[in-house]
Amino acid sequence: MSKVLILNGSPHVHGCTERALQEAATTLQQEGIETTIINVGNKNIRGCLACYQCKEKGQCVINDAVNDIAPLFEHADGLLIGTPVYYGHANGGLLALLDRLFFSTHFSKVMKVGAAVVSSRRAGSTSAFEDINKYFTISGMPIASSTYWNEVHGTTAEDVEKDIEGLNTMRNLAKAMAFLIKSIEMGKQQIGLPELKADVKTNFIRIEN
Ligand SMILES: Cc1cc2nc3c(=O)[nH]c(=O)nc-3n(C[C@H](O)[C@H](O)[C@H](O)COP(=O)(O)O)c2cc1C
């Protein structure tokens, strides 16, 4: 059974972001996809130390939620990430986790389907949306999209309940995500995964005149 790992980047376990993610999760389940939701926005997560020890160890030296989530991500076919909007960007704690999760893990993320969901009271949603999508597009992960940018609005989950368009956007997102996951699974069997090589880095060797 295909699996989607869902990360709730809000400190509110039953807030607006979670309400949106639940709507998507229900539809994913109806589409035959297993879902696991993990609350990360309520955890104490510090930023990357840039120690590069993960290059040898294959995991982060800070042994926290990042290392717990890594194997779940490795075995997932899709990653759905939700965040509240703070000052026009994604929750800083979530970004700290994602920096370390994507940097410290060496398994291939190619063709795992990514999707971002944002919740704001009023503004800044599209910038926060881009914050999350950038992790996918540097990792060979296709992005599932919907009938609007994946956002809901409100201060409480009750507000989001009234955001009919937002909730419908979540259901459409989940349907698109399920379709992509199933199509990629067929593609893997019929034509195999593309070989993407990232072994050439821009080098800054100084050329003396
Ligand atoms: C520190 C902080 C900054 C916020 N900044 C914004 C913002 O820039 N734009 C906005 O519309 N809402 C902003 N909000 C409101 C939340 O994004 C909004 O209520 C969101 O739906 C909460 O989701 P949650 O219930 O999942 O935590 C902010 C809230 C906090 C606590």
The ligand as an SDF file (V2000), in Angstrom:
LIG
                    3D

 31 33  0  0  0  0  0  0  0  0999 V2000
    3.8750   34.6530   15.3740 C   0  0  0  0  0  0  0  0  0  0  0  0
    2.6750   34.6530   14.4570 C   0  0  0  0  0  0  0  0  0  0  0  0
    2.7560   35.3110   13.2360 C   0  0  0  0  0  0  0  0  0  0  0  0
    1.6790   35.2920   12.3620 C   0  0  0  0  0  0  0  0  0  0  0  0
    1.8020   35.8970   11.1470 N   0  0  0  0  0  0  0  0  0  0  0  0
    0.7820   35.8660   10.2690 C   0  0  0  0  0  0  0  0  0  0  0  0
    0.9170   36.4330    8.9590 C   0  0  0  0  0  0  0  0  0  0  0  0
    1.9650   36.9090    8.5440 O   0  0  0  0  0  0  0  0  0  0  0  0
   -0.1710   36.4130    8.1560 N   0  0  0  0  0  0  0  0  0  0  0  0
   -1.3720   35.8780    8.5490 C   0  0  0  0  0  0  0  0  0  0  0  0
   -2.3060   35.9140    7.7850 O   0  0  0  0  0  0  0  0  0  0  0  0
   -1.5150   35.2780    9.7620 N   0  0  0  0  0  0  0  0  0  0  0  0
   -0.4620   35.2600   10.6190 C   0  0  0  0  0  0  0  0  0  0  0  0
   -0.5880   34.6270   11.8390 N   0  0  0  0  0  0  0  0  0  0  0  0
   -1.8300   33.8770   12.1220 C   0  0  0  0  0  0  0  0  0  0  0  0
   -1.7080   32.3790   11.7670 C   0  0  0  0  0  0  0  0  0  0  0  0
   -0.9690   32.1550   10.6030 O   0  0  0  0  0  0  0  0  0  0  0  0
   -3.0900   31.7700   11.5300 C   0  0  0  0  0  0  0  0  0  0  0  0
   -3.9190   32.0190   12.6170 O   0  0  0  0  0  0  0  0  0  0  0  0
   -3.0120   30.2910   11.2190 C   0  0  0  0  0  0  0  0  0  0  0  0
   -4.1880   29.8980   10.5760 O   0  0  0  0  0  0  0  0  0  0  0  0
   -2.8370   29.4630   12.4970 C   0  0  0  0  0  0  0  0  0  0  0  0
   -2.7610   28.0970   12.1820 O   0  0  0  0  0  0  0  0  0  0  0  0
   -2.7380   26.9720   13.3210 P   0  0  0  0  0  0  0  0  0  0  0  0
   -4.0540   27.0250   14.0270 O   0  0  0  0  0  0  0  0  0  0  0  0
   -2.5350   25.7000   12.6220 O   0  0  0  0  0  0  0  0  0  0  0  0
   -1.5960   27.2970   14.2140 O   0  0  0  0  0  0  0  0  0  0  0  0
    0.4730   34.6280   12.7320 C   0  0  0  0  0  0  0  0  0  0  0  0
    0.4020   33.9740   13.9870 C   0  0  0  0  0  0  0  0  0  0  0  0
    1.4900   33.9850   14.8210 C   0  0  0  0  0  0  0  0  0  0  0  0
    1.4020   33.2440   16.1300 C   0  0  0  0  0  0  0  0  0  0  0  0
  1  2  1  0
  2  3  1  0
  2 30  2  0
  3  4  2  0
  4  5  1  0
  4 28  1  0
  5  6  2  0
  6  7  1  0
  6 13  1  0
  7  8  2  0
  7  9  1  0
  9 10  1  0
 10 11  2  0
 10 12  1  0
 12 13  2  0
 13 14  1  0
 14 15  1  0
 14 28  1  0
 15 16  1  0
 16 17  1  0
 16 18  1  0
 18 19  1  0
 18 20  1  0
 20 21  1  0
 20 22  1  0
 22 23  1  0
 23 24  1  0
 24 25  2  0
 24 26  1  0
 24 27  1  0
 28 29  2  0
 29 30  1  0
 30 31  1  0
M  END
$$$$
